[in-house]
Amino acid sequence: MSRDIEDKIIEVVTEMEVVDVSNNDYSHHEMAVALHGKSLLAFKGTFEWAISCLKKGHRVARSGWNGKGMYLAIQKGSTIPAEHARGGVAKCVADDGADEVVINDHIDMKTADGSVCVGWLASQSDMLAEDWIVLDIV
C-alpha cells in the first residue's frame, strides 16, 4: 500500500464515526474495532506504520495490550529557561551552566492505571507486532 493511501485512510478513520472498507484489499492492514469504547474502526498495522501515525499526531495502541486505556502519543519538545528546570537531567544541564534546556520530542504512554510513562520504549514484541491501531488525533 502506498504512503498516500495510508495517509488518506488515517484521515478518514479519524474523521468518520464508522468506516466500511471491507470491499477493498488493504494487504496487511485489517479492520479492527478501536479501543476504549470508541465506535471508530481502525486498521491494524505494523510498528513502522504506528510510528508514522504518531508522527502525524495520532494516538496509537496495540490491540494485544492487556491494560485498559493504554496508548502512546508524541510529546513535542520544547526549550525552557534554565531557571525553570525542576529536576532530573534538565536540572543537571541547567546546573552545568546552560542558559536554556532543550527537551527533545519523545513518545509517552498513558498506562492502565491512568499515569503517564515519560519516554516509553518499545519491546521487541512491540516492534514486531502487526496489531497496532490508530485511536484518534491528540
C-alpha positions as CSV (number, residue, x, y, z in Angstrom):
1,M,0.0,0.0,0.0
2,S,1.4,3.4,-0.9
3,R,2.1,6.0,1.8
4,D,-0.5,8.4,0.2
5,I,-3.3,5.8,0.6
6,E,-2.2,5.1,4.2
7,D,-2.4,8.9,4.9
8,K,-5.9,9.1,3.4
9,I,-7.1,6.1,5.4
10,I,-5.8,7.6,8.6
11,E,-7.7,10.9,7.8
12,V,-10.9,9.0,7.0
13,V,-10.7,6.8,10.1
14,T,-10.2,9.8,12.4
15,E,-12.9,12.0,10.8
16,M,-15.7,9.5,10.5
17,E,-17.6,7.5,13.1
18,V,-17.6,4.3,11.1
19,V,-15.6,3.5,8.0
20,D,-16.6,0.5,5.9
21,V,-13.8,-0.5,3.6
22,S,-14.4,-4.3,3.7
23,N,-14.7,-4.5,-0.1
24,N,-11.1,-3.2,-0.7
25,D,-7.8,-5.0,-0.4
26,Y,-5.6,-3.4,2.3
27,S,-2.9,-6.2,2.4
28,H,-1.6,-6.4,6.0
29,H,-3.9,-3.7,7.3
30,E,-7.1,-5.4,8.6
31,M,-10.1,-3.9,10.2
32,A,-10.5,-3.9,14.0
33,V,-12.6,-2.0,16.5
34,A,-10.6,0.7,18.2
35,L,-10.1,0.5,22.0
36,H,-11.7,2.5,24.8
37,G,-15.3,2.1,23.7
38,K,-14.9,4.2,20.6
39,S,-17.2,3.4,17.6
40,L,-14.4,4.1,15.1
41,L,-13.0,1.3,13.0
42,A,-9.2,1.3,12.7
43,F,-6.6,-0.5,10.6
44,K,-4.2,-2.9,12.3
45,G,-0.7,-2.3,11.1
46,T,3.0,-2.7,11.8
47,F,5.2,-0.8,14.3
48,E,6.6,1.2,11.4
49,W,3.1,2.3,10.4
50,A,2.2,3.1,14.0
51,I,5.3,5.3,14.3
52,S,4.4,7.2,11.1
53,C,0.9,7.7,12.6
54,L,2.4,9.0,15.9
55,K,4.5,11.5,13.9
56,K,1.3,12.8,12.3
57,G,-0.3,13.5,15.7
58,H,-2.3,10.3,16.2
59,R,-2.6,8.3,19.4
60,V,-1.7,4.6,18.8
61,A,-2.1,1.4,20.8
62,R,-1.7,-2.3,20.4
63,S,-4.9,-4.3,20.3
64,G,-2.9,-7.0,22.1
65,W,-2.2,-4.9,25.1
66,N,-3.9,-6.2,28.2
67,G,-4.2,-2.9,30.1
68,K,-7.4,-0.9,29.6
69,G,-7.0,2.6,28.1
70,M,-3.3,2.3,27.3
71,Y,-2.0,4.3,24.4
72,L,1.1,6.2,23.1
73,A,1.4,9.8,21.9
74,I,4.2,12.1,20.8
75,Q,5.2,14.8,23.3
76,K,6.6,17.7,21.3
77,G,9.9,19.0,22.5
78,S,10.5,22.4,23.9
79,T,13.2,24.8,25.1
80,I,12.9,26.1,28.7
81,P,14.9,28.7,30.5
82,A,17.5,27.0,32.8
83,E,15.9,28.5,35.9
84,H,12.7,26.6,35.2
85,A,14.4,23.2,35.2
86,R,12.9,21.3,38.1
87,G,14.9,18.1,38.3
88,G,16.5,15.1,36.6
89,V,18.7,15.6,33.6
90,A,17.1,19.0,32.8
91,K,18.2,20.3,36.2
92,C,21.7,18.9,35.8
93,V,22.1,20.6,32.4
94,A,21.0,23.9,34.0
95,D,23.4,23.4,36.9
96,D,26.2,22.8,34.3
97,G,25.7,26.5,33.2
98,A,23.3,26.3,30.3
99,D,21.0,29.2,29.7
100,E,18.3,27.0,28.2
101,V,17.4,23.3,28.4
102,V,16.3,21.7,25.1
103,I,13.9,18.9,25.6
104,N,13.5,16.7,22.5
105,D,10.3,15.2,21.1
106,H,9.6,11.8,22.8
107,I,6.9,9.1,23.0
108,D,4.9,9.0,26.2
109,M,2.4,6.3,27.2
110,K,-0.8,6.5,29.1
111,T,-0.7,3.5,31.4
112,A,-3.5,1.2,32.6
113,D,-3.6,3.0,35.9
114,G,-4.0,6.4,34.3
115,S,-0.5,7.6,34.9
116,V,1.9,8.8,32.2
117,C,5.1,7.0,31.4
118,V,7.5,9.6,30.0
119,G,9.9,8.3,27.4
120,W,8.2,5.0,26.6
121,L,10.5,2.3,25.0
122,A,9.2,-0.4,22.7
123,S,9.9,-4.1,23.5
124,Q,11.0,-6.4,20.7
125,S,7.5,-7.9,20.7
126,D,6.0,-4.4,20.2
127,M,8.4,-3.7,17.3
128,L,7.5,-7.0,15.6
129,A,3.7,-6.8,16.2
130,E,1.2,-6.2,13.5
131,D,-1.7,-5.3,15.7
132,W,-1.1,-1.6,16.1
133,I,-4.2,0.7,15.8
134,V,-4.8,4.4,15.5
135,L,-7.1,5.8,18.1
136,D,-7.5,9.5,17.2
137,I,-5.7,12.8,16.9
138,V,-4.1,14.2,20.0
